[in-house]
Amino acid sequence: MAKTFAEKEFEAMRLWAIEHKLVDEFDKEILEKLTVDMSNKNIDGMAASFGYFVLEHSDGGYL
């Protein structure tokens, strides 16, 4: 079965968190919200949640 756009975006977001050593924070803070947004096909909600997460954890080196 082919992955949906939301599933592909979710995987990319989690991969970003892994690459930037923020996967624990990602899993604790927004994993559940992103999963709900993904199941509701709320791409805008996923993007907003992830954008906020990135800004919250950025020290200027991630962006």
N, C-alpha and C positions, 0 to 999 in steps of 0.2 A: 504494500500500500504506500502510495506517495505521501510525502510529508506536506502539510499545509504551509502556507506562507507564515502563519503565526508560529508554527512549530519550528520552522527554519530560523525565524527571528529570535525566538526564545533560546535556541541552541547557540546562536551567535552572541547573544547577551551573556549567557553563562560562560561561554568560552572567553569572552572579554574579561569577565571577573576572574576566571582561572589564571589567565595570562598576567593579570595585574595583582595577583595574590590577594584577591578580595572575595574569594569564593565562599569562605565561611560567613562573612558579613552578608553576602548576596543571599545565601541559603537562609540565614536567620531573618533578614529584613524584608526581602521582597519576593522570594521564591513563591510563596503561597499566593500573593496578589497577582503575580505574573501568570501563574497557572490558571487562576480564575479568569483573568482577562483573556488568556489564550483560549480557554474553553468557550468563552462568550464571544470569541472572534472580535475582541475589542483591541484592535491594533493601536489605536491612539492612546488607550489607557496603558498598554504595555510600554509604549514609547515614553510616555510621560513619567511613569514609575521608574523606568530605567534611567532616563535623563536626570531625574532628581537624585537617584542613587549615585550616579557618576559625579554629579556636582557636589553632593554631600561628602563623598570620599576622596575627592580630587585634591591634590596639593599643587596643582598646576602642572604636574608632570604627566598626568594621564590624558590630558586633552590635547 
